Amino acid sequence: MSNHRYAGKLPTAPWRGAMSLPRELSLRHTAGGLRLVQRPVAALGPLRGECTAVAPMRLQQQQQALPVQGQALALQFSIESLDAGEAGVAVLCGDGQRTLVGYNADQGTVFIDRSLSGAVPEGDALFAGRRQAPVSPPAPGRALQLQVWVDAGSVELFADNGLAVITEVVLPGPNATGVVAYAQGGTAVFGALQAWPVAACMDTSNAA
């Protein structure tokens, strides 16, 4: 989960770099033929703490802070409809920083946008940008499902039940812990959202 342009210059300690979440791979028949599907392994489930549930909401070119915060979170939500623009969640918010994760109706893509995600490593002019992947748009009876795993140094998106996956390194400050739902340029209908704090999966107290 890195790039050769900046891998040796990440401002992190006591180590640089990390592995992405372990995934389960499978094939799915779709209208466009066989597609590779990626999902987080089920063994990650026990790392999730108590669930916070947020009721469905309708946002019209606005944002709404959610009753959850932290730098190690799992989020699951759906976008039922979006008439224009983009909608999703901003994670790791604070001190002017945020990482956007969502769906763009005009382009038909899901994305992770780290334009304001925090520190930008030296040597990579493309770091502070947006990565996108095409998906089928939400439709009546077929909401677009998004699952987001947030860590202090990464954001991973599994969209459309694993058909579109994006993993990004982020470098937020220690106060960037907020989560905000938003719609920009249109009206979005969100399904119910669930959020969980995520516990550490390894003991790092003796890391060198």
N, C-alpha and C positions, 0 to 999 in steps of 0.2 A: 504494500500500500504506500507507494512512493513514486518518485521519478528521478531518473539519473541526473537531471539538471540541477536538483537541489537536495538530493538524498543526504549528502555529506554536510549540508549547511543548515539543517533543521535546528531551530533554537530550542532544543529539548534535552532533558537530562533525567535519569542517568543513561538513557539509550536513545538512539535515533531509529525511527521506523517502527512499523507494526504489521502484523498480519491482519487481513480482513476477517470478518466473521466466517467460520466454517459453514459451507453450504451443502445442501442436498441437491444433486442435479438429476433432472429427468427430461423426457421428451413429451411434448404435447401435440396432438393433432389440432391444427387451426385452419381457418379458411385459406390462409396463405401457405399451408403445408406444415411439415414438422418443425417445431420450434423448441429450442433449449429453454428450460425453466430452471431458475435458481431460487432456493428458499433457505432461510437460516435453519440449521439443524435443530431438531426438537430438543436436544440436550441443553439448549440455551434457556428453555422455559423456566427451570427452577431458579435461575439467576434473577428473575423478575420479582420485585417486591409487591406491595399492596397496590391494587389497581385504582386509579382515579378515572371516573367516567364523566364525560362531558356530553350533554344532550345535543341532539342535532341542532344546527343553526343555519341561518340565512344571512349572508353578509353581502352588502352592496357597496362596493368601493370603500371598504372600511376594514378595521382590524379589531381583534378582541383578545385580550390577554387571557391565557388559560391558567387554571388553578394547579399548575404543576411547574416545577423548576428543577434544575440540576444539570450536571455535565455527564451523566450516565443514565440514559433513558431509553425506553422502547415506546414508540407511539404507533397506534394503528387507527386509521380513519378512512373514510370514503368521501369522494366528491360525487354527489348525485347528479348535479348539473352545473354548467358554467356557460353563460351565453357569450362571453367575450373576455379578453384579457387573461389573467392568470389568478390562481388561488392555491392556497396551501398553508403551510406553517413556517414560521420563522423560529429556529431553535438557536440555542446558545446566544441569547439576546442580553445585551447589557453594555454599558460604557460605549454606546455608539456602534456596537458590533452585532452581527446577526448572520445566520446562514439560512437561506431560503430553500425550501423543499416543496415542490408542488407540481401543478399541471398548467400548461399554457394552451388555451383553447384555440388561439389563432394559429399556432404552429402544430398542434396535435402532438405535443411532447410532454413528458415529465422531465424534471430538472433538479439539479442542485446548483445553487448560485452562491459562490463564496467571495463575491465582490467586496463584502464588508465583514468577512469572517474573522478578522484579527490580523495577526502578523503575516507578512508575505516573505517567504524565504528568498534570499539573495540568489539571483541567477535564473529566475523563471518569470518572464513577463506575462505568461499565460495563466499563472496560478490564480490570480484574482479575477476569475471569470465564471462562466456558466457552462455546465455540461448537460447535454440533453439526450433523450432517447425517445423514439416514436412509440405511441401507444394508441389503442382504439379509444375513441372518445366515450365519455359516459353517455348513456342513453336510458330511456325509460325501462325500468326493470333490470338494468345493468350498470351499477355504479362502478366508478373507477376506484379500486382498492389500493391504498398506499400503506406500507409498513416502513417505519423509519427507526433505525438504531443510532443513537447518539452516544459518542464517547468524548472525552476531553480533547482528543486529537483526531476524531474522524466522524463523518456522517455517512450512513449507508442507507440507500433507498431500494426497496423491493416493491415494484409497482405492477399492477395488473396481474396479481397472483403469480408473480415471479417471472413474467415475460420480459420485463424491463428492469434492469438493475444498474445502479450507479454507486460507486464508492469514492469518497473524497477525503483527503487529509485536510484538516482545519487546524488553526492555531489561535484559538480564542484566549482572551484574558481570564483570570480567575473569577471575575464578577459576571461573566457572560453565562447566565444560568436560566434566563427566562424563556418562555414558549408563548408564541402569539399566533393565532389563526388570522388569515387575512384574505381579502379579495381585492384585486386591483384591475381597473378597467372594465369591470362587469359585475354581474350578480352571481354568487355561488351559493349552492345549497350543499352543506356538509351533512353527512350521516353522523351517527354517534361516534365520538372519539374516545379511545382508551389510552391511558398512559401508565407506565410502570417505571419506578426506579430500578436500576440494574446494579446488582452487586458485583464486586470484583471476582474474576474467575481464577485468580492466582495470587499468591502471597508475594508482594514486591518489596517487603521490608528489608530483604537481604540482597536486593538487586545491586549489581556493581556496574 
